[in-house]
Amino acid sequence: MYSVILTIPLAQYDFFVEKIHPSSRAYELLMNGCFDQEICDGHVERKMQILCNKDEAVMLLQVAEEVCPRIIPKNLQRLAREIEY
């Protein structure tokens, strides 16, 4: 099985984490993410990178659809492409 790295903007990540139960696998995956930042167009973009397998990526997407669908539009296409390969 291969790994997928999901990149979630920090504000959306924080919102997602607040919405899920701390004992869930989704929460554990998110808490194990790595903070990253880069400068884009003169401003700092902060984000979290989540390393997971294909099944975990699908599970995170399903949980996000249930608890905070507003974070999905920017990440859905990227996630779908990463899962296909």
PyMOL Python script that loads the backbone (N, CA, C, O; Angstrom):
from pymol import cmd

cmd.read_pdbstr("""\
ATOM      1  N   MET A   1       0.849  -1.179   0.000  1.00  0.00           N
ATOM      2  CA  MET A   1       0.000   0.000   0.000  1.00  0.00           C
ATOM      3  C   MET A   1       0.895   1.243   0.000  1.00  0.00           C
ATOM      4  O   MET A   1       1.958   1.252   0.620  1.00  0.00           O
ATOM      5  N   TYR A   2       0.465   2.258  -0.680  1.00  0.00           N
ATOM      6  CA  TYR A   2       1.258   3.471  -0.797  1.00  0.00           C
ATOM      7  C   TYR A   2       0.713   4.567   0.108  1.00  0.00           C
ATOM      8  O   TYR A   2      -0.388   4.464   0.650  1.00  0.00           O
ATOM      9  N   SER A   3       1.506   5.607   0.254  1.00  0.00           N
ATOM     10  CA  SER A   3       1.129   6.722   1.118  1.00  0.00           C
ATOM     11  C   SER A   3       0.680   7.922   0.305  1.00  0.00           C
ATOM     12  O   SER A   3       1.073   8.104  -0.847  1.00  0.00           O
ATOM     13  N   VAL A   4      -0.147   8.727   0.930  1.00  0.00           N
ATOM     14  CA  VAL A   4      -0.664   9.956   0.349  1.00  0.00           C
ATOM     15  C   VAL A   4      -0.353  11.075   1.335  1.00  0.00           C
ATOM     16  O   VAL A   4      -0.469  10.879   2.545  1.00  0.00           O
ATOM     17  N   ILE A   5       0.038  12.238   0.839  1.00  0.00           N
ATOM     18  CA  ILE A   5       0.203  13.405   1.699  1.00  0.00           C
ATOM     19  C   ILE A   5      -0.917  14.377   1.373  1.00  0.00           C
ATOM     20  O   ILE A   5      -1.018  14.881   0.254  1.00  0.00           O
ATOM     21  N   LEU A   6      -1.754  14.632   2.364  1.00  0.00           N
ATOM     22  CA  LEU A   6      -2.836  15.597   2.210  1.00  0.00           C
ATOM     23  C   LEU A   6      -2.361  16.930   2.760  1.00  0.00           C
ATOM     24  O   LEU A   6      -1.803  16.987   3.856  1.00  0.00           O
ATOM     25  N   THR A   7      -2.573  17.989   2.020  1.00  0.00           N
ATOM     26  CA  THR A   7      -2.205  19.324   2.464  1.00  0.00           C
ATOM     27  C   THR A   7      -3.475  20.109   2.752  1.00  0.00           C
ATOM     28  O   THR A   7      -4.332  20.267   1.882  1.00  0.00           O
ATOM     29  N   ILE A   8      -3.587  20.600   3.983  1.00  0.00           N
ATOM     30  CA  ILE A   8      -4.783  21.320   4.413  1.00  0.00           C
ATOM     31  C   ILE A   8      -4.355  22.678   4.953  1.00  0.00           C
ATOM     32  O   ILE A   8      -3.519  22.738   5.855  1.00  0.00           O
ATOM     33  N   PRO A   9      -4.905  23.766   4.426  1.00  0.00           N
ATOM     34  CA  PRO A   9      -4.592  25.085   4.990  1.00  0.00           C
ATOM     35  C   PRO A   9      -4.879  25.097   6.493  1.00  0.00           C
ATOM     36  O   PRO A   9      -5.843  24.485   6.952  1.00  0.00           O
ATOM     37  N   LEU A  10      -4.043  25.791   7.246  1.00  0.00           N
ATOM     38  CA  LEU A  10      -4.100  25.743   8.703  1.00  0.00           C
ATOM     39  C   LEU A  10      -5.471  26.112   9.273  1.00  0.00           C
ATOM     40  O   LEU A  10      -5.940  25.441  10.192  1.00  0.00           O
ATOM     41  N   ALA A  11      -6.114  27.135   8.769  1.00  0.00           N
ATOM     42  CA  ALA A  11      -7.429  27.528   9.288  1.00  0.00           C
ATOM     43  C   ALA A  11      -8.457  26.420   9.076  1.00  0.00           C
ATOM     44  O   ALA A  11      -9.272  26.154   9.959  1.00  0.00           O
ATOM     45  N   GLN A  12      -8.423  25.776   7.917  1.00  0.00           N
ATOM     46  CA  GLN A  12      -9.356  24.689   7.653  1.00  0.00           C
ATOM     47  C   GLN A  12      -9.019  23.468   8.507  1.00  0.00           C
ATOM     48  O   GLN A  12      -9.916  22.772   8.982  1.00  0.00           O
ATOM     49  N   TYR A  13      -7.746  23.215   8.696  1.00  0.00           N
ATOM     50  CA  TYR A  13      -7.292  22.123   9.556  1.00  0.00           C
ATOM     51  C   TYR A  13      -7.822  22.329  10.979  1.00  0.00           C
ATOM     52  O   TYR A  13      -8.386  21.409  11.572  1.00  0.00           O
ATOM     53  N   ASP A  14      -7.642  23.527  11.522  1.00  0.00           N
ATOM     54  CA  ASP A  14      -8.107  23.825  12.880  1.00  0.00           C
ATOM     55  C   ASP A  14      -9.613  23.614  13.003  1.00  0.00           C
ATOM     56  O   ASP A  14     -10.082  23.041  13.987  1.00  0.00           O
ATOM     57  N   PHE A  15     -10.361  24.069  12.023  1.00  0.00           N
ATOM     58  CA  PHE A  15     -11.812  23.910  12.023  1.00  0.00           C
ATOM     59  C   PHE A  15     -12.190  22.423  12.006  1.00  0.00           C
ATOM     60  O   PHE A  15     -13.086  21.998  12.735  1.00  0.00           O
ATOM     61  N   PHE A  16     -11.506  21.642  11.177  1.00  0.00           N
ATOM     62  CA  PHE A  16     -11.753  20.203  11.058  1.00  0.00           C
ATOM     63  C   PHE A  16     -11.472  19.515  12.389  1.00  0.00           C
ATOM     64  O   PHE A  16     -12.294  18.729  12.860  1.00  0.00           O
ATOM     65  N   VAL A  17     -10.338  19.794  12.993  1.00  0.00           N
ATOM     66  CA  VAL A  17      -9.954  19.161  14.255  1.00  0.00           C
ATOM     67  C   VAL A  17     -10.977  19.458  15.354  1.00  0.00           C
ATOM     68  O   VAL A  17     -11.289  18.585  16.164  1.00  0.00           O
ATOM     69  N   GLU A  18     -11.494  20.672  15.382  1.00  0.00           N
ATOM     70  CA  GLU A  18     -12.488  21.048  16.394  1.00  0.00           C
ATOM     71  C   GLU A  18     -13.782  20.253  16.258  1.00  0.00           C
ATOM     72  O   GLU A  18     -14.507  20.078  17.238  1.00  0.00           O
ATOM     73  N   LYS A  19     -14.075  19.774  15.064  1.00  0.00           N
ATOM     74  CA  LYS A  19     -15.357  19.126  14.793  1.00  0.00           C
ATOM     75  C   LYS A  19     -15.357  17.614  15.024  1.00  0.00           C
ATOM     76  O   LYS A  19     -16.424  17.000  15.004  1.00  0.00           O
ATOM     77  N   ILE A  20     -14.206  17.002  15.241  1.00  0.00           N
ATOM     78  CA  ILE A  20     -14.180  15.546  15.369  1.00  0.00           C
ATOM     79  C   ILE A  20     -13.779  15.122  16.779  1.00  0.00           C
ATOM     80  O   ILE A  20     -13.150  15.878  17.519  1.00  0.00           O
ATOM     81  N   HIS A  21     -14.151  13.920  17.124  1.00  0.00           N
ATOM     82  CA  HIS A  21     -13.919  13.408  18.475  1.00  0.00           C
ATOM     83  C   HIS A  21     -12.443  13.044  18.670  1.00  0.00           C
ATOM     84  O   HIS A  21     -11.837  12.417  17.801  1.00  0.00           O
ATOM     85  N   PRO A  22     -11.871  13.435  19.806  1.00  0.00           N
ATOM     86  CA  PRO A  22     -10.453  13.178  20.065  1.00  0.00           C
ATOM     87  C   PRO A  22     -10.055  11.701  20.095  1.00  0.00           C
ATOM     88  O   PRO A  22      -8.874  11.385  19.949  1.00  0.00           O
ATOM     89  N   SER A  23     -11.003  10.803  20.279  1.00  0.00           N
ATOM     90  CA  SER A  23     -10.654   9.381  20.297  1.00  0.00           C
ATOM     91  C   SER A  23     -10.760   8.726  18.920  1.00  0.00           C
ATOM     92  O   SER A  23     -10.519   7.526  18.792  1.00  0.00           O
ATOM     93  N   SER A  24     -11.115   9.490  17.895  1.00  0.00           N
ATOM     94  CA  SER A  24     -11.305   8.924  16.556  1.00  0.00           C
ATOM     95  C   SER A  24      -9.975   8.758  15.813  1.00  0.00           C
ATOM     96  O   SER A  24      -8.990   9.435  16.107  1.00  0.00           O
ATOM     97  N   ARG A  25      -9.977   7.856  14.862  1.00  0.00           N
ATOM     98  CA  ARG A  25      -8.788   7.650  14.016  1.00  0.00           C
ATOM     99  C   ARG A  25      -8.503   8.903  13.190  1.00  0.00           C
ATOM    100  O   ARG A  25      -7.341   9.241  12.966  1.00  0.00           O
ATOM    101  N   ALA A  26      -9.538   9.588  12.740  1.00  0.00           N
ATOM    102  CA  ALA A  26      -9.351  10.818  11.966  1.00  0.00           C
ATOM    103  C   ALA A  26      -8.588  11.848  12.793  1.00  0.00           C
ATOM    104  O   ALA A  26      -7.673  12.498  12.287  1.00  0.00           O
ATOM    105  N   TYR A  27      -8.956  11.994  14.045  1.00  0.00           N
ATOM    106  CA  TYR A  27      -8.286  12.947  14.937  1.00  0.00           C
ATOM    107  C   TYR A  27      -6.817  12.564  15.099  1.00  0.00           C
ATOM    108  O   TYR A  27      -5.936  13.422  15.042  1.00  0.00           O
ATOM    109  N   GLU A  28      -6.561  11.288  15.298  1.00  0.00           N
ATOM    110  CA  GLU A  28      -5.188  10.809  15.460  1.00  0.00           C
ATOM    111  C   GLU A  28      -4.347  11.134  14.221  1.00  0.00           C
ATOM    112  O   GLU A  28      -3.218  11.610  14.339  1.00  0.00           O
ATOM    113  N   LEU A  29      -4.898  10.876  13.052  1.00  0.00           N
ATOM    114  CA  LEU A  29      -4.177  11.182  11.814  1.00  0.00           C
ATOM    115  C   LEU A  29      -3.874  12.668  11.699  1.00  0.00           C
ATOM    116  O   LEU A  29      -2.764  13.059  11.335  1.00  0.00           O
ATOM    117  N   LEU A  30      -4.872  13.498  12.013  1.00  0.00           N
ATOM    118  CA  LEU A  30      -4.676  14.934  11.915  1.00  0.00           C
ATOM    119  C   LEU A  30      -3.647  15.428  12.923  1.00  0.00           C
ATOM    120  O   LEU A  30      -2.843  16.306  12.608  1.00  0.00           O
ATOM    121  N   MET A  31      -3.664  14.873  14.130  1.00  0.00           N
ATOM    122  CA  MET A  31      -2.715  15.296  15.161  1.00  0.00           C
ATOM    123  C   MET A  31      -1.280  14.899  14.817  1.00  0.00           C
ATOM    124  O   MET A  31      -0.331  15.513  15.302  1.00  0.00           O
ATOM    125  N   ASN A  32      -1.126  13.883  13.989  1.00  0.00           N
ATOM    126  CA  ASN A  32       0.210  13.450  13.594  1.00  0.00           C
ATOM    127  C   ASN A  32       0.722  14.197  12.361  1.00  0.00           C
ATOM    128  O   ASN A  32       1.795  13.889  11.843  1.00  0.00           O
ATOM    129  N   GLY A  33      -0.040  15.167  11.902  1.00  0.00           N
ATOM    130  CA  GLY A  33       0.366  15.961  10.743  1.00  0.00           C
ATOM    131  C   GLY A  33       1.563  16.846  11.057  1.00  0.00           C
ATOM    132  O   GLY A  33       1.897  17.087  12.217  1.00  0.00           O
ATOM    133  N   CYS A  34       2.187  17.314  10.015  1.00  0.00           N
ATOM    134  CA  CYS A  34       3.349  18.195  10.135  1.00  0.00           C
ATOM    135  C   CYS A  34       2.990  19.607   9.660  1.00  0.00           C
ATOM    136  O   CYS A  34       2.397  19.793   8.597  1.00  0.00           O
ATOM    137  N   PHE A  35       3.361  20.580  10.466  1.00  0.00           N
ATOM    138  CA  PHE A  35       3.138  21.979  10.113  1.00  0.00           C
ATOM    139  C   PHE A  35       4.144  22.387   9.035  1.00  0.00           C
ATOM    140  O   PHE A  35       5.311  21.997   9.082  1.00  0.00           O
ATOM    141  N   ASP A  36       3.687  23.164   8.080  1.00  0.00           N
ATOM    142  CA  ASP A  36       4.552  23.661   7.014  1.00  0.00           C
ATOM    143  C   ASP A  36       4.083  25.068   6.659  1.00  0.00           C
ATOM    144  O   ASP A  36       2.927  25.428   6.884  1.00  0.00           O
ATOM    145  N   GLN A  37       4.981  25.838   6.113  1.00  0.00           N
ATOM    146  CA  GLN A  37       4.609  27.156   5.618  1.00  0.00           C
ATOM    147  C   GLN A  37       5.504  27.513   4.449  1.00  0.00           C
ATOM    148  O   GLN A  37       6.640  27.049   4.349  1.00  0.00           O
ATOM    149  N   GLU A  38       4.979  28.339   3.573  1.00  0.00           N
ATOM    150  CA  GLU A  38       5.743  28.819   2.434  1.00  0.00           C
ATOM    151  C   GLU A  38       5.267  30.225   2.085  1.00  0.00           C
ATOM    152  O   GLU A  38       4.149  30.620   2.416  1.00  0.00           O
ATOM    153  N   ILE A  39       6.119  30.952   1.425  1.00  0.00           N
ATOM    154  CA  ILE A  39       5.761  32.305   1.010  1.00  0.00           C
ATOM    155  C   ILE A  39       5.228  32.247  -0.412  1.00  0.00           C
ATOM    156  O   ILE A  39       5.903  31.778  -1.329  1.00  0.00           O
ATOM    157  N   CYS A  40       4.010  32.729  -0.576  1.00  0.00           N
ATOM    158  CA  CYS A  40       3.352  32.768  -1.881  1.00  0.00           C
ATOM    159  C   CYS A  40       2.823  34.180  -2.104  1.00  0.00           C
ATOM    160  O   CYS A  40       2.062  34.702  -1.290  1.00  0.00           O
ATOM    161  N   ASP A  41       3.226  34.787  -3.198  1.00  0.00           N
ATOM    162  CA  ASP A  41       2.772  36.147  -3.524  1.00  0.00           C
ATOM    163  C   ASP A  41       3.006  37.131  -2.384  1.00  0.00           C
ATOM    164  O   ASP A  41       2.181  38.010  -2.136  1.00  0.00           O
ATOM    165  N   GLY A  42       4.123  36.983  -1.699  1.00  0.00           N
ATOM    166  CA  GLY A  42       4.488  37.928  -0.659  1.00  0.00           C
ATOM    167  C   GLY A  42       3.857  37.709   0.695  1.00  0.00           C
ATOM    168  O   GLY A  42       4.080  38.505   1.606  1.00  0.00           O
ATOM    169  N   HIS A  43       3.071  36.651   0.861  1.00  0.00           N
ATOM    170  CA  HIS A  43       2.503  36.365   2.178  1.00  0.00           C
ATOM    171  C   HIS A  43       2.763  34.905   2.551  1.00  0.00           C
ATOM    172  O   HIS A  43       2.990  34.059   1.685  1.00  0.00           O
ATOM    173  N   VAL A  44       2.727  34.637   3.819  1.00  0.00           N
ATOM    174  CA  VAL A  44       3.015  33.296   4.318  1.00  0.00           C
ATOM    175  C   VAL A  44       1.738  32.463   4.297  1.00  0.00           C
ATOM    176  O   VAL A  44       0.708  32.877   4.828  1.00  0.00           O
ATOM    177  N   GLU A  45       1.813  31.302   3.687  1.00  0.00           N
ATOM    178  CA  GLU A  45       0.710  30.344   3.705  1.00  0.00           C
ATOM    179  C   GLU A  45       1.083  29.225   4.665  1.00  0.00           C
ATOM    180  O   GLU A  45       2.081  28.529   4.474  1.00  0.00           O
ATOM    181  N   ARG A  46       0.272  29.064   5.691  1.00  0.00           N
ATOM    182  CA  ARG A  46       0.509  28.030   6.683  1.00  0.00           C
ATOM    183  C   ARG A  46      -0.418  26.862   6.398  1.00  0.00           C
ATOM    184  O   ARG A  46      -1.589  27.042   6.063  1.00  0.00           O
ATOM    185  N   LYS A  47       0.124  25.676   6.536  1.00  0.00           N
ATOM    186  CA  LYS A  47      -0.660  24.489   6.211  1.00  0.00           C
ATOM    187  C   LYS A  47      -0.186  23.297   7.021  1.00  0.00           C
ATOM    188  O   LYS A  47       0.899  23.304   7.602  1.00  0.00           O
ATOM    189  N   MET A  48      -1.024  22.279   7.043  1.00  0.00           N
ATOM    190  CA  MET A  48      -0.675  21.020   7.685  1.00  0.00           C
ATOM    191  C   MET A  48      -0.588  19.959   6.602  1.00  0.00           C
ATOM    192  O   MET A  48      -1.395  19.928   5.673  1.00  0.00           O
ATOM    193  N   GLN A  49       0.396  19.097   6.737  1.00  0.00           N
ATOM    194  CA  GLN A  49       0.545  17.990   5.813  1.00  0.00           C
ATOM    195  C   GLN A  49       0.299  16.700   6.592  1.00  0.00           C
ATOM    196  O   GLN A  49       0.923  16.440   7.620  1.00  0.00           O
ATOM    197  N   ILE A  50      -0.619  15.913   6.073  1.00  0.00           N
ATOM    198  CA  ILE A  50      -1.048  14.687   6.740  1.00  0.00           C
ATOM    199  C   ILE A  50      -0.607  13.499   5.904  1.00  0.00           C
ATOM    200  O   ILE A  50      -1.017  13.361   4.752  1.00  0.00           O
ATOM    201  N   LEU A  51       0.222  12.644   6.473  1.00  0.00           N
ATOM    202  CA  LEU A  51       0.668  11.430   5.802  1.00  0.00           C
ATOM    203  C   LEU A  51      -0.280  10.302   6.168  1.00  0.00           C
ATOM    204  O   LEU A  51      -0.489  10.016   7.347  1.00  0.00           O
ATOM    205  N   CYS A  52      -0.854   9.659   5.154  1.00  0.00           N
ATOM    206  CA  CYS A  52      -1.789   8.572   5.406  1.00  0.00           C
ATOM    207  C   CYS A  52      -1.803   7.635   4.204  1.00  0.00           C
ATOM    208  O   CYS A  52      -1.244   7.944   3.151  1.00  0.00           O
ATOM    209  N   ASN A  53      -2.448   6.491   4.376  1.00  0.00           N
ATOM    210  CA  ASN A  53      -2.599   5.592   3.231  1.00  0.00           C
ATOM    211  C   ASN A  53      -3.903   5.933   2.497  1.00  0.00           C
ATOM    212  O   ASN A  53      -4.661   6.806   2.921  1.00  0.00           O
ATOM    213  N   LYS A  54      -4.139   5.237   1.410  1.00  0.00           N
ATOM    214  CA  LYS A  54      -5.302   5.524   0.575  1.00  0.00           C
ATOM    215  C   LYS A  54      -6.612   5.401   1.350  1.00  0.00           C
ATOM    216  O   LYS A  54      -7.481   6.266   1.244  1.00  0.00           O
ATOM    217  N   ASP A  55      -6.753   4.336   2.124  1.00  0.00           N
ATOM    218  CA  ASP A  55      -7.987   4.123   2.888  1.00  0.00           C
ATOM    219  C   ASP A  55      -8.192   5.217   3.923  1.00  0.00           C
ATOM    220  O   ASP A  55      -9.314   5.680   4.130  1.00  0.00           O
ATOM    221  N   GLU A  56      -7.110   5.629   4.573  1.00  0.00           N
ATOM    222  CA  GLU A  56      -7.215   6.701   5.563  1.00  0.00           C
ATOM    223  C   GLU A  56      -7.579   8.029   4.899  1.00  0.00           C
ATOM    224  O   GLU A  56      -8.344   8.814   5.460  1.00  0.00           O
ATOM    225  N   ALA A  57      -7.037   8.280   3.712  1.00  0.00           N
ATOM    226  CA  ALA A  57      -7.367   9.509   2.984  1.00  0.00           C
ATOM    227  C   ALA A  57      -8.858   9.540   2.630  1.00  0.00           C
ATOM    228  O   ALA A  57      -9.514  10.572   2.768  1.00  0.00           O
ATOM    229  N   VAL A  58      -9.373   8.422   2.183  1.00  0.00           N
ATOM    230  CA  VAL A  58     -10.802   8.333   1.857  1.00  0.00           C
ATOM    231  C   VAL A  58     -11.636   8.544   3.123  1.00  0.00           C
ATOM    232  O   VAL A  58     -12.645   9.249   3.092  1.00  0.00           O
ATOM    233  N   MET A  59     -11.215   7.935   4.236  1.00  0.00           N
ATOM    234  CA  MET A  59     -11.930   8.087   5.501  1.00  0.00           C
ATOM    235  C   MET A  59     -11.934   9.551   5.953  1.00  0.00           C
ATOM    236  O   MET A  59     -12.963  10.055   6.403  1.00  0.00           O
ATOM    237  N   LEU A  60     -10.791  10.235   5.837  1.00  0.00           N
ATOM    238  CA  LEU A  60     -10.725  11.648   6.213  1.00  0.00           C
ATOM    239  C   LEU A  60     -11.667  12.483   5.352  1.00  0.00           C
ATOM    240  O   LEU A  60     -12.332  13.390   5.852  1.00  0.00           O
ATOM    241  N   LEU A  61     -11.721  12.181   4.077  1.00  0.00           N
ATOM    242  CA  LEU A  61     -12.631  12.898   3.190  1.00  0.00           C
ATOM    243  C   LEU A  61     -14.086  12.667   3.596  1.00  0.00           C
ATOM    244  O   LEU A  61     -14.883  13.604   3.620  1.00  0.00           O
ATOM    245  N   GLN A  62     -14.425  11.428   3.913  1.00  0.00           N
ATOM    246  CA  GLN A  62     -15.797  11.119   4.326  1.00  0.00           C
ATOM    247  C   GLN A  62     -16.164  11.818   5.628  1.00  0.00           C
ATOM    248  O   GLN A  62     -17.273  12.334   5.768  1.00  0.00           O
ATOM    249  N   VAL A  63     -15.238  11.836   6.577  1.00  0.00           N
ATOM    250  CA  VAL A  63     -15.488  12.521   7.847  1.00  0.00           C
ATOM    251  C   VAL A  63     -15.656  14.014   7.598  1.00  0.00           C
ATOM    252  O   VAL A  63     -16.554  14.644   8.157  1.00  0.00           O
ATOM    253  N   ALA A  64     -14.795  14.577   6.763  1.00  0.00           N
ATOM    254  CA  ALA A  64     -14.893  16.010   6.450  1.00  0.00           C
ATOM    255  C   ALA A  64     -16.231  16.338   5.796  1.00  0.00           C
ATOM    256  O   ALA A  64     -16.829  17.372   6.092  1.00  0.00           O
ATOM    257  N   GLU A  65     -16.701  15.467   4.910  1.00  0.00           N
ATOM    258  CA  GLU A  65     -17.995  15.686   4.260  1.00  0.00           C
ATOM    259  C   GLU A  65     -19.127  15.736   5.287  1.00  0.00           C
ATOM    260  O   GLU A  65     -20.094  16.480   5.120  1.00  0.00           O
ATOM    261  N   GLU A  66     -19.000  14.946   6.341  1.00  0.00           N
ATOM    262  CA  GLU A  66     -20.033  14.889   7.376  1.00  0.00           C
ATOM    263  C   GLU A  66     -19.981  16.075   8.330  1.00  0.00           C
ATOM    264  O   GLU A  66     -21.012  16.676   8.632  1.00  0.00           O
ATOM    265  N   VAL A  67     -18.781  16.414   8.807  1.00  0.00           N
ATOM    266  CA  VAL A  67     -18.688  17.379   9.900  1.00  0.00           C
ATOM    267  C   VAL A  67     -18.322  18.801   9.483  1.00  0.00           C
ATOM    268  O   VAL A  67     -18.650  19.752  10.192  1.00  0.00           O
ATOM    269  N   CYS A  68     -17.662  18.958   8.370  1.00  0.00           N
ATOM    270  CA  CYS A  68     -17.289  20.316   7.936  1.00  0.00           C
ATOM    271  C   CYS A  68     -17.074  20.355   6.427  1.00  0.00           C
ATOM    272  O   CYS A  68     -15.946  20.513   5.961  1.00  0.00           O
ATOM    273  N   PRO A  69     -18.146  20.214   5.671  1.00  0.00           N
ATOM    274  CA  PRO A  69     -18.023  20.171   4.219  1.00  0.00           C
ATOM    275  C   PRO A  69     -17.414  21.431   3.610  1.00  0.00           C
ATOM    276  O   PRO A  69     -16.962  21.397   2.465  1.00  0.00           O
ATOM    277  N   ARG A  70     -17.392  22.527   4.339  1.00  0.00           N
ATOM    278  CA  ARG A  70     -16.838  23.765   3.769  1.00  0.00           C
ATOM    279  C   ARG A  70     -15.335  23.692   3.525  1.00  0.00           C
ATOM    280  O   ARG A  70     -14.804  24.502   2.765  1.00  0.00           O
ATOM    281  N   ILE A  71     -14.635  22.742   4.150  1.00  0.00           N
ATOM    282  CA  ILE A  71     -13.194  22.642   3.909  1.00  0.00           C
ATOM    283  C   ILE A  71     -12.872  21.835   2.660  1.00  0.00           C
ATOM    284  O   ILE A  71     -11.722  21.819   2.220  1.00  0.00           O
ATOM    285  N   ILE A  72     -13.849  21.176   2.090  1.00  0.00           N
ATOM    286  CA  ILE A  72     -13.578  20.237   1.004  1.00  0.00           C
ATOM    287  C   ILE A  72     -13.316  20.867  -0.366  1.00  0.00           C
ATOM    288  O   ILE A  72     -12.396  20.403  -1.039  1.00  0.00           O
ATOM    289  N   PRO A  73     -14.025  21.856  -0.825  1.00  0.00           N
ATOM    290  CA  PRO A  73     -13.857  22.284  -2.212  1.00  0.00           C
ATOM    291  C   PRO A  73     -12.420  22.542  -2.662  1.00  0.00           C
ATOM    292  O   PRO A  73     -12.064  22.155  -3.776  1.00  0.00           O
ATOM    293  N   LYS A  74     -11.596  23.166  -1.859  1.00  0.00           N
ATOM    294  CA  LYS A  74     -10.228  23.450  -2.272  1.00  0.00           C
ATOM    295  C   LYS A  74      -9.350  22.205  -2.256  1.00  0.00           C
ATOM    296  O   LYS A  74      -8.344  22.148  -2.964  1.00  0.00           O
ATOM    297  N   ASN A  75      -9.713  21.226  -1.469  1.00  0.00           N
ATOM    298  CA  ASN A  75      -8.868  20.058  -1.319  1.00  0.00           C
ATOM    299  C   ASN A  75      -9.376  18.824  -2.067  1.00  0.00           C
ATOM    300  O   ASN A  75      -8.619  17.875  -2.271  1.00  0.00           O
ATOM    301  N   LEU A  76     -10.625  18.824  -2.469  1.00  0.00           N
ATOM    302  CA  LEU A  76     -11.229  17.629  -3.039  1.00  0.00           C
ATOM    303  C   LEU A  76     -10.549  17.180  -4.321  1.00  0.00           C
ATOM    304  O   LEU A  76     -10.233  15.998  -4.459  1.00  0.00           O
ATOM    305  N   GLN A  77     -10.318  18.072  -5.252  1.00  0.00           N
ATOM    306  CA  GLN A  77      -9.704  17.666  -6.506  1.00  0.00           C
ATOM    307  C   GLN A  77      -8.287  17.151  -6.287  1.00  0.00           C
ATOM    308  O   GLN A  77      -7.884  16.153  -6.883  1.00  0.00           O
ATOM    309  N   ARG A  78      -7.532  17.837  -5.427  1.00  0.00           N
ATOM    310  CA  ARG A  78      -6.171  17.389  -5.136  1.00  0.00           C
ATOM    311  C   ARG A  78      -6.207  15.995  -4.508  1.00  0.00           C
ATOM    312  O   ARG A  78      -5.436  15.112  -4.885  1.00  0.00           O
ATOM    313  N   LEU A  79      -7.110  15.814  -3.549  1.00  0.00           N
ATOM    314  CA  LEU A  79      -7.233  14.529  -2.888  1.00  0.00           C
ATOM    315  C   LEU A  79      -7.610  13.442  -3.882  1.00  0.00           C
ATOM    316  O   LEU A  79      -7.029  12.357  -3.860  1.00  0.00           O
ATOM    317  N   ALA A  80      -8.563  13.713  -4.744  1.00  0.00           N
ATOM    318  CA  ALA A  80      -9.000  12.733  -5.734  1.00  0.00           C
ATOM    319  C   ALA A  80      -7.849  12.339  -6.656  1.00  0.00           C
ATOM    320  O   ALA A  80      -7.688  11.161  -6.973  1.00  0.00           O
ATOM    321  N   ARG A  81      -7.058  13.300  -7.082  1.00  0.00           N
ATOM    322  CA  ARG A  81      -5.904  12.991  -7.944  1.00  0.00           C
ATOM    323  C   ARG A  81      -4.884  12.144  -7.201  1.00  0.00           C
ATOM    324  O   ARG A  81      -4.341  11.197  -7.770  1.00  0.00           O
ATOM    325  N   GLU A  82      -4.613  12.464  -5.948  1.00  0.00           N
ATOM    326  CA  GLU A  82      -3.623  11.721  -5.175  1.00  0.00           C
ATOM    327  C   GLU A  82      -4.085  10.297  -4.934  1.00  0.00           C
ATOM    328  O   GLU A  82      -3.272   9.373  -4.966  1.00  0.00           O
ATOM    329  N   ILE A  83      -5.360  10.104  -4.694  1.00  0.00           N
ATOM    330  CA  ILE A  83      -5.883   8.768  -4.429  1.00  0.00           C
ATOM    331  C   ILE A  83      -5.863   7.911  -5.687  1.00  0.00           C
ATOM    332  O   ILE A  83      -5.661   6.700  -5.591  1.00  0.00           O
ATOM    333  N   GLU A  84      -6.060   8.484  -6.834  1.00  0.00           N
ATOM    334  CA  GLU A  84      -6.086   7.709  -8.077  1.00  0.00           C
ATOM    335  C   GLU A  84      -4.755   7.066  -8.400  1.00  0.00           C
ATOM    336  O   GLU A  84      -4.727   6.014  -9.039  1.00  0.00           O
ATOM    337  N   TYR A  85      -3.667   7.653  -7.985  1.00  0.00           N
ATOM    338  CA  TYR A  85      -2.334   7.148  -8.356  1.00  0.00           C
ATOM    339  C   TYR A  85      -1.723   6.274  -7.317  1.00  0.00           C
ATOM    340  O   TYR A  85      -0.608   5.784  -7.500  1.00  0.00           O
TER     341      TYR A  85
END
""", "prot")
cmd.dss("prot")
cmd.show_as("cartoon", "prot")
cmd.util.cbc("prot")
cmd.orient("prot")
